[in-house]
Amino acid sequence: MAGQNITLSLPKGERWPHRFPRGALFSVGTNGARNVSFDPLRVLAWVQQATKEMRAIHDGFTPTASTHVGVDLGA
């Protein structure tokens, strides 16, 4: 994965989760969604850290293939 990038889209008006790695703006879609290019290793590191934090908050938290994480972006 070294030297590769992944592209993630974020709907108009939304923000990336807290401490999510920075990426490079790739394009803006006609619907206002921002397409951003990321280093996949940094994204995976963020996922691992977020999982550790969830385990610290919720004892016994174990992610599975059906785990759905909602991010509260606040008001």
N, C-alpha and C positions, 0 to 999 in steps of 0.2 A: 504493500500500500504506500510505501515511501514514494513521494513525488506525485502521487495521484490526488485528485480532489473529488469531492462529492458536491452536488448542488441540492440545496434545500430551499423550499418555498415558504414564505410567510405571508398570510393574508394581509391585505391593507388594514392599517390601524392596529395591528397586533405587534407585540414585542417579543424578543427572544427571552427565554427563562433566565433567571438570575445566574450569573457566572458562566453563561454559555459562551463558548469561544468566539472570537471575532472572525468574520469571514470577509470576503471581497464581494461587493455588489456585482453581480453578473448581468442582470437585466431587470426591468420592471415590466410585468405583464400588462395587457390591456385592461385587466380587471384591477390593477393596482398592486397585485401581489409582487413581492420582492423576491427575486431568485438570487441566492447568495452561495458562493463557492466556499467550501470549508476543507480543511485538512482532516481527513477521516480519523487519524490517530488522536487529534485533539478532541473531536466529538466523542470518540469512544472513552477517552479519559474522563470527560465530563459525565458521561453516563455512569461510569464506574464510581466516581465520586458522589454523584447523586444517589446511587444505590447504597453506598456506605452510610450516607446521611440518613436515608430512610430506615436503614437497619438500626441506627442509633436512636431514632425517634420511635420507631415501631418495632419493638423486640420481636425477633423471629420473622421479619419481613424477608420473603424469598420470591424474587421475580420469576414468572413462568411465561410461556409463550402467549398466554391469554391475559397477562397483566396489562392493564390500561392505566396510564399515568395522566392525570389532568393537571395542568399548570394554571394556578390562579394568578392572573396578571394584575389583580387589584384594581382599584378604581382611581 
